[in-house]
Amino acid sequence: MSRRIRIGIHPQSPAGPVLLRAPAFEAARQALADDVEWVWYAHGTMTPAQFASGAIDVALTGATPPITIQAAGADIVYLAVGQPRPRSGAIVVPKDSPVQRLEQLAGRRIGFAVGSWHTAFVALALDGAGRSFRDITPVSFVDSAGRVDPSAVDAWVARPEEIDAPELRTLVAVGDVWSNRSVSFARRETVARAPEVLGRFVAALDAAGRWLGRHPAEAAALLEQGSPVARDALERGIRQQSGAEGLGPADAAFAQEQQRVADVLAAAGVLVGVRIGDAVDNGSAAVWAHAQEARREAALGA
């Protein structure tokens, strides 16, 4: 029997933990048990290191990690992309901050989860304001359990449930900059040798994401374990992003947007340039054929 596919799971990609923990997906887990190994790690920003070490074959992240991994020379295929998440975050400042516009952040400190989709968001936002990622000092709050100390930064990327806090002022929201879709990707050799297994996984992940959107309270209770975010905040964040559930294949529009992210990061010297089109191709077609079959089987058995 061939080696099991190792799928990375972490708190920042909530459909993964939901798939692993919700009783509703026990049958899906059992169907994948002989072919899949679930690899838990503490934070999504660890994904490039997990991938480079060979610890995982499949990852669930936002925009930045797959570009980082591709820039390091890995041959990957985008398996699936999520729906736009316009309310997934914002760059904010304290209400009484002298900073009124994005371009005024030049020379200042911005707090965010460096290496996550936040990096792409900050870089794109600054680029749109005529500035560069080079112009700011990134301050990562990954090591502080995801909590930012406002006294240590001038602005930061707020979580969805924090955006409307009365003591904060939004400079730019995610939806003003780009779609910020979730992504799933895998090693090309994994896609080539196990499209049927990956198809069943994608179908299950899609179902878990949709379940999460319909059951925010139950999902928050499941996600609280291993997350730095409290249950009530998790639930507010899920409700804030209602409608962002559901997966589809990576298409030309996604590739174009992801290429823009890669180009902006390369221009700022964050990463070397990559061709996103090399990872968005027919490699995932067989995966999606099997995913659609798994969906039909699940509908018949419901």
N, C-alpha and C positions, 0 to 999 in steps of 0.2 A: 504494500500500500504506500502511496506517495505521502510525503510529509504534509502535515496539516497546515492550513493557511493561518498565519498569525495576524489577527486583527487588533489594532490598537484602540483602546477605549480610555477616555479621560473625561473629567467633569465638564469641560468647556464645549463639548459636542454632545448635547443632552440626549439625542435620540439613541446613542450608543448605550449609555447606562440604562435607559428605559428598556431597550431591547433585552438587556441582560437581566433586569430585575422585575419587570412587570409580570404578574401571573398570566396576563393575557397572551404573552408570547412564549409560554412554556413549550407549546408544540413546535414553534419555529426554532427554538433553541435545541430541542431534541433532534429535529431534522438536520441541524447543522453540526451536531455534537461530534460525529466521527471525522468531520472534515475541517473543523475550525478550532483554533485555540485563541481564546480571548486574552489579550495582554493589557492589563491595567497599568496606567501611569498617572502621575499626580497632576500634570498640567499640559495643555495642548502645545505650549511653546517647546516642550521636550520632544515633539514629534520628529524634527529633523535628526536629532541624535539617536532616537529609537530606530529610525529608518536606516541611518548610516551604519549602525552597529549590527544590523540584521535581526534585531529583536522583533520587528513587525514587517509584514508584507503589504498590509492595507492600512490606510489612515483616514481619519475623519477630522477635518479641520475647516478653517476659513481660508482666505485667499493667499496669505503669505507663505505658510509652510511648504506647499507643493512647489512654489517658485524657488524657495530656498533649496529644496531637495534637488530640483532639476538643475539649478545653478551649480550644485556640487557634483553634477555629472551623472546622476541616476536617471535611468530610462523608465519613465512612469507613464501611466495611462489614467486619465480622468474617467472614473467609473460613473459618477453621478454628480449632479449639482442641485442645490435647493432653490427655493423661490426667493425673490428679493426680500431683504430684511431692512427696510428703511428706518425702522424704529429700534434698531439693535444697539444704538449708542450715539454719542455726540461728544464733541470737544466743548468743554464747559469751563467757566471761570467763576469765582465767587461774584455774587451780585454787585459788590462794591469795587471790583477790580478796575484798574485804569485801562485794562485791555478791552478795547471795543471791537476790534476787527482782527481777523486771522493774521494779516501781515504784520501786526504789532507783536506777534509771538516770536519774531526773529530775535535771537539772542537770549531767549527765555527757556525755562525748563517746562517740559510737558511730560506728565505722568501717564503711562499706559503699559500694557503687557507687551513688552518689546519682543518681537518675533512672532506674535500672533497677528490676526487680521487687523489689529490696531495699527500695526506698522504700516500696512498698506493704506489704511484710512488716513492716518496723519500725513503720510507722504503725498497722497492724492489731494488732500485738502490744502496743504501748503502750496503744492504745485498750482492749483487753481487760483490761489491768491497771489501768484507771482513770486512765491518763495520756494525754498528747497528744504528737504529733510536735513541738509547740512547746516541750515541756519538755526536749528534749535538744539537744545540739550535734552536727549531722551532720558527719562528717569523711569526705570522699570519697577512696577509694583507687584511683579510675580512673586517675589520672595516675602512680601508682606501680606500674604493670604488674600491677595486681590484688593486690599484696602489702600487707599491713597491718603497720604498725610497732606492736606492742603497747604500747610506751612512749608512743605518741602518743594513745592512746585508752583508754577504760575498758572497752569491750566492742566486739564487731564481729560482722558476719555472716560465718560460716565457710562454706567450700565443702563439698560433701558428703563428700569424702575426708578432710576435716579434723575432722569432727564428733566422732569417737571418739578423738581424740588424748588421751593420758593427762594431758597438762599443761593441758588445757582442761576447762571445766565448762559444760554447756549450760543456759541459762536458759529458752529456749523453742525448739522445733523448728518448721520450716515446717508440718509436718502437724498441729501443735497449733493452728494459726491459720487456715489456709485451704488450698485445693487447689494453688495456684500453677501453674496450667496454662500451657503455652506458647500463644501466639496468633499467627495470621497475619491480616493485615488489608490493605485496599486502598482507594484512592480510589473513591468510588461511581461516578464516570464511567468508571473503568477496568473495574469490574465490569459496568457496563451495556454497554460496547462490546466486551468480549472474554471472555465467560463460558466459552467453549470452551477458550481458551488457559489461563485461570486454573484450569479444571477439570483439565486435563492436568498443570499445575504442582502443584496440590494432591495429586493422585494420586502424582506422582513424589516430592514432599516426604514424604508419608506412608510410601512405600516406603523412602526413605532413612532415616527415623527408625527404622523397624522393623529395617532392616539394621544400623544402628548398635548397637541393643540386642543383636543376635545376634553381632556381631563387635567386641567392645570393644577388643581389641588392635589390629586393623587400623584401626578408626575413630580411635583415639587417635593412631596414626601419621599419619593424614591431617589430624587437627585440630591437631597440634603446630605446623604451619606457620601463622604469623600469630597464634598464641595466646601469652599471657604465662604459661601454665601448662605445666609439664613433662609429657612423654608419660606417665610412670608415674602421675602424679597425675590426668591426664585419664582414663586407663584405670580407675583406682580409682573415680573419680567416675561413670563410665558404669556400672560394675558395681553401685555403690551404689544407682543409680536404676533397676535392672532392673525391667521391668514398666510403665514410664512411657511406652512407645512407642505410637504410633497416634494418628491425627487423626480428628476428627468435626466436624459442624457446631456452631456456637454455638447453645445451646438456652436455655430459660427459666431453668434452674438456674444456668448460667454467667452469664447476664445479671444475675440477682439477686446473685450473689456479686461480680461486677465492679462492680455499682452500689454495693455496700457499700464496696468499696475507694475508689471515686470520692467517696462521701459522707464517709468518714473523712478523706481528703486535703483535701477542700473545707473541712471543719470545722476542720482544722488550719491553713488558710490557705495550703496548698501550691499548690492549683489552684482555679480557679473550678468551680462545680458543673456537671455534665453529666448528660444522660439517656442511659444506656447503651442503652436500648431503641431509640433512634434509629439505632444502628449494628448492632443485632441484629434482623434482619427477613428478609423474603423475598428480599432482594437477593442472598443467597448460594445460593438454591435451585437456580438454573440452573447455578451453578458446581459444585454437588455432583452434579447430574444428569450433567454431563460427566465429573466425577471418577470416578463409579461406572462409566461407560462405558469410561473409560481403564483402570480396574482390570480390567474384564472382558477387554478386549483384551490387556492384559499377561498375564493368566492363560492365555489361549488361546495366546499366543505363547511361553509359558515351556516 
